[in-house]
Amino acid sequence: MEVHFESETLRKVFEKEKKLRAKHGAKRAGLIQLRLAQIMAATCLEDLRNLPGPRIHQHVRSQGQEKAVFSVDLDHPYRLLFEAFHDPEPTLPGGGVDWSKVTKILIKGVEDPHG
């Protein structure tokens, strides 16, 4: 898949191991690098559903939210958050995101979605 970043600052942190470790610590930085490698190796978002280990899911849309937000587990409770980077977002005939057609994502960041 094609990976894009929400900001240039975020891209620089994710692409420089030293910056990534300084911001997130060695363990989480390693997991971020692993998840990015898995995402880039996938053809589409659907491929990630079958990976052993990382739990990937779509978050419930909040009112007014245009794009669906997805996350993949890192170290509890942190997750790598992203959205489909398509306009329009690929949808299923009955509604919802068509994971098999998502081939580009936009990394939003790393956070504890419950905090």
Buried (B, 14 or more C-beta within 10 A) or exposed (E): BEBEBBEEEBBEBBEEBEBBBEBBEEEBBBBBBEBBEBBEEBEBBEBBBEBEEBEBEBBEEEEEEEBBBBBBBBEEEBBBBBBBBBEEBBBEEEEEBBBBBBBBBBBBBBBEEEE
